[in-house]
Amino acid sequence: MKMRSIADYLSGHPFFADLDAASIDELAGCAVNEHIRAGDYLFREGRPAEHFYIVTRGRIALELFSPASGPHVLDSAGTGEILDWPWLIPPHRWFFDGRAVEPTSVVSLDAACLRGKCKADPRLGYELAMRAAQTMSQRLQATRARLLDMYAAP
Amino acid sequence: MTAAGATRSPAAAAPLVPRPFRVLATRPETADTTTLTIEPADGIPLAFAAGQFTMLGTFGGAEAPISVTSSPAAAGPMEQTIRDMGGVTHDLTTAGPGDMLTVRGPYGTGWNITDGVGGDLVFVAGGIGLAPLRSALLGALANRAAYRRVILLYGARTPAEQVFRDDLARWAGGDGGVALEVTVDRAAHGWTGPVGLVTHLIPRARFDPANTLALVCGPEVMMRFVAVALIDAGVPAGRIRISLERNMKCGIGLCGHCQLRELFICTDGPVLAYDRVAGLMTVREL
């Protein structure tokens, strides 16, 4: 059976859609596969965001721990979804815990490597920044809508 | 019976006259939402289309517009799901087996899912909005071979506030041929599913947008967001149907309480094509 390469995976992912093969190969050079057991943390609040993750299987919950009420799941990323944008935007730090709620696999792209590629190729950097901004915008709109608590009794 | 031999509908004969219905069973859905199983005291089944509502009330009390949640194809008693918002809805959710209620209707337009035969059906529900859709979904599953994909995307406030949890568990287990995705707005540590707005589920759902009939029910803001996400996914606006809720009183387009500019929601709706009402939904004065 032929193994699917990371470059193949990235070229078929919406976040990287329409990037040329050379750019995909450049980005794949920054990437490895990682596997996380259910319950383990992929990243922790306050730690440097050293990777950009794409969930290829399973689910990562974004959690915030409160001493008064325990961990709260604020958002999550399932198969095919990306986590998140601290790799791109200073201060390059995680603001939440990322915990695997089931056995999970990710493509993990090294953040410093990615930023280096973006700096060396501003066209690629612009493309990735615009795509990250689009993802941020979608998440922000959804988060604002959730602030309405619209399913609560009026 | 009419001369042609068809059963004459009591509602059609006297649309404002309530019929007595007996509560057979109650099923708590959430802390404030209950499903009643009711049957007509006169033994004549209520013929309804999925998506229609009745004016459900108590003897000597008030009425509230409540969608029928059971399948129109199912013979026998019917189900209606009510959220306790105080007033008559409190009286309805606290009714018990043997209690008598009043039913007028059914009223309004239905989902008409047969318009989606041969294509994909995408149901998008938020909160108790699953109740009016359940009737259509059960109808689709009873005629499953007529459709390609049947997808239910459901958003709830918390895991504990999902309605029809027995159905959801059954469908999640593969029963019935419906692809189910559930997301919640907020969750505690043990929840392993998606967290986020129900719109979040749409880009990842696998359906053919050009051959999809999408049926959406939930809070109006949620329906606006969902409609936009469906259109972004390629579903034509005219193939998106939503169920609007307004202050229904008479149910037959006379009193005007539910008027939305040129529309009477009780007769032109509650189920309406999105392209017909999209422009009205953001007009604050209406």
HADDOCK unambig.tbl for C-alpha pairs under 7 A between the chains (distance, minus, plus):
assign (segid A and resid 71 and name CA) (segid B and resid 188 and name CA) 6.62 0.50 0.50
assign (segid A and resid 71 and name CA) (segid B and resid 189 and name CA) 5.85 0.50 0.50
assign (segid A and resid 72 and name CA) (segid B and resid 187 and name CA) 6.26 0.50 0.50
assign (segid A and resid 72 and name CA) (segid B and resid 188 and name CA) 5.13 0.50 0.50
assign (segid A and resid 72 and name CA) (segid B and resid 189 and name CA) 6.18 0.50 0.50
assign (segid A and resid 73 and name CA) (segid B and resid 186 and name CA) 6.47 0.50 0.50
assign (segid A and resid 73 and name CA) (segid B and resid 187 and name CA) 5.25 0.50 0.50
assign (segid A and resid 73 and name CA) (segid B and resid 188 and name CA) 5.81 0.50 0.50
assign (segid A and resid 73 and name CA) (segid B and resid 189 and name CA) 6.42 0.50 0.50
assign (segid A and resid 74 and name CA) (segid B and resid 186 and name CA) 6.28 0.50 0.50
assign (segid A and resid 74 and name CA) (segid B and resid 195 and name CA) 6.68 0.50 0.50
assign (segid A and resid 75 and name CA) (segid B and resid 195 and name CA) 4.80 0.50 0.50
assign (segid A and resid 75 and name CA) (segid B and resid 196 and name CA) 5.74 0.50 0.50
assign (segid A and resid 76 and name CA) (segid B and resid 194 and name CA) 5.69 0.50 0.50
assign (segid A and resid 76 and name CA) (segid B and resid 195 and name CA) 5.35 0.50 0.50
assign (segid A and resid 101 and name CA) (segid B and resid 192 and name CA) 5.32 0.50 0.50
assign (segid A and resid 142 and name CA) (segid B and resid 197 and name CA) 5.82 0.50 0.50
assign (segid A and resid 146 and name CA) (segid B and resid 185 and name CA) 6.60 0.50 0.50
assign (segid A and resid 146 and name CA) (segid B and resid 197 and name CA) 6.56 0.50 0.50
assign (segid A and resid 150 and name CA) (segid B and resid 219 and name CA) 6.50 0.50 0.50
assign (segid A and resid 151 and name CA) (segid B and resid 127 and name CA) 5.52 0.50 0.50
assign (segid A and resid 151 and name CA) (segid B and resid 156 and name CA) 6.96 0.50 0.50
assign (segid A and resid 151 and name CA) (segid B and resid 157 and name CA) 5.76 0.50 0.50
assign (segid A and resid 151 and name CA) (segid B and resid 219 and name CA) 6.85 0.50 0.50
